Amino acid sequence: MTNDNRSFTSKNGELRIYDGRAAPAPWYLSILFTNGDFTGPFGRNSFEEILILDRQNTTDNMHYIEGSDARIMEPLAVSFSARVFDYRPSRFFREMLAGNTTVNSQSIATTKGSTQNDGANNNPTFQDSTKITYNLEFKLTAGAGGNSWENLVLGYNEVWFDPGEQTLNEGEDAVTFNISGQCYGTVTSATGDFTTGSDLASSY
């Protein structure tokens, strides 16, 4: 067995945020520098298991039943940081996360209600229709060589970024956005490349 010590590094990661436009393709913004600090869960919470005893005794008739579906609908925390550059895409990024419905003269659509946490029913939309959620994809690019190495793309759908929880930090070497969101949709993983989309910053 070959000892392969290649690894993903923070230098070759990329993150994209997609809106919910259906045609011709969703808008996205690409974040090239995330400082290697992206944090997100492997998947959604599983159903709660409730123990039913046999008349309050531990016998071979005791069993579990499925609890409330609320657990699989609970939002999951995701977070990352991004360096701020002195050009318009950084402004577009801030405007998207601030909840703007128009960015770079383009209408932005929510992704809320576009996935199914239970595998059968579309997730509900928010009561407040002004809240815009996005789909987020984080790609780890594999190093050269190795038969089993492929790009890994992690997907977090229906992510709500509360404007009051996003911060800007000025440091000695860089200015960064510190971003935290709540994933209300499905969590996916795949090998290959990003979902096809239209670059929101391709013209400005």
Rosetta blueprint (number, residue, H / E / L):
1 M L
2 T L
3 N L
4 D L
5 N L
6 R L
7 S L
8 F L
9 T L
10 S H
11 K H
12 N H
13 G E
14 E E
15 L E
16 R E
17 I E
18 Y E
19 D L
20 G L
21 R L
22 A L
23 A L
24 P L
25 A L
26 P L
27 W E
28 Y E
29 L E
30 S E
31 I E
32 L L
33 F L
34 T L
35 N L
36 G L
37 D L
38 F L
39 T E
40 G L
41 P L
42 F L
43 G L
44 R L
45 N L
46 S L
47 F L
48 E L
49 E E
50 I E
51 L E
52 I E
53 L L
54 D E
55 R L
56 Q L
57 N E
58 T L
59 T L
60 D L
61 N L
62 M L
63 H E
64 Y E
65 I E
66 E E
67 G L
68 S L
69 D L
70 A H
71 R H
72 I H
73 M H
74 E L
75 P L
76 L E
77 A E
78 V E
79 S E
80 F E
81 S E
82 A E
83 R E
84 V L
85 F L
86 D L
87 Y L
88 R H
89 P H
90 S H
91 R H
92 F H
93 F H
94 R H
95 E H
96 M H
97 L H
98 A L
99 G L
100 N L
101 T L
102 T E
103 V E
104 N L
105 S L
106 Q E
107 S E
108 I L
109 A L
110 T L
111 T L
112 K L
113 G L
114 S L
115 T L
116 Q L
117 N L
118 D L
119 G L
120 A L
121 N L
122 N L
123 N L
124 P L
125 T L
126 F L
127 Q L
128 D L
129 S L
130 T L
131 K L
132 I L
133 T E
134 Y E
135 N E
136 L E
137 E E
138 F E
139 K E
140 L E
141 T L
142 A L
143 G L
144 A L
145 G L
146 G L
147 N L
148 S L
149 W L
150 E L
151 N L
152 L E
153 V E
154 L E
155 G E
156 Y E
157 N E
158 E E
159 V E
160 W E
161 F L
162 D L
163 P H
164 G H
165 E H
166 Q L
167 T E
168 L E
169 N E
170 E E
171 G L
172 E L
173 D L
174 A L
175 V E
176 T E
177 F E
178 N E
179 I E
180 S E
181 G E
182 Q E
183 C E
184 Y L
185 G L
186 T L
187 V E
188 T E
189 S E
190 A E
191 T E
192 G L
193 D L
194 F L
195 T L
196 T L
197 G L
198 S E
199 D E
200 L L
201 A L
202 S L
203 S L
204 Y L
